[in-house]
Amino acid sequence: MSIELVPDRCEGHAVCEAIAPEVFRVDDDGMVQLVPGADHDDATALAAVRSCPVAALRSTS
């Protein structure tokens, strides 16, 4: 599974980071960034993607 970020939608709520900090980080500007080369559990990452209140994340197979 891969994860795509839609930067224009992100509002920096950091829900994704709270659920999957090994995959997502909120930068100094309050915007989410994907952790490069993150080794993650797909179920946890998918839960984080689905939890985004502004749909700024997408998962692809």
N, C-alpha and C positions, 0 to 999 in steps of 0.2 A: 504494500500500500504506500502511496506517496501522498503528500499533503501540499496543497497550494494555498498561498496567502493572497487575499485580495486587499492590498494595502489601502486603497481608497475607502474601504468600508470599516477598517479597524478604528475603534474608538478607545483602545487601551484599557478595557475592563479587566484584563488579566485573568479571566476565568480559565482560559486554556492553560496558562502557566501554573495556576493552582492545581489543576488536575494532572498535567503532564509536564513538569518542569524539566525533564530530560529532553523534551522536544521543543518547547516554546520558552522564550525569554522576552520580557518587556524591556525595551531599551530606555535610554535616558530621556527620550522624547515621549515616552509613554505608548509606543507602538510595538506590536508583537513582531518578533523575528523568529525564524526557524533556526534551531541549533544545527549547524552544519554537521553532517555525518552522525547524527543522533541515532543511537541504538535504542529502539523503543518497542514496547508491547503494542501491537496493532489495536487491541481492544481499548487500551487506555488512551491512545492517541485518537481513536475514533470518538470516544466519549468526549474528549476535549474539543474536537472539531464540532460535534453536535451541540456542545454547550455554549458556543459563541452566541451572545445575544444579538449580534448584528450580522451574522452569517459571513464573517470575514475569512473563514477557513473552508476549504473543500478537500475531500478525500477522493482519491482515484485509485483504481485497482491496478 
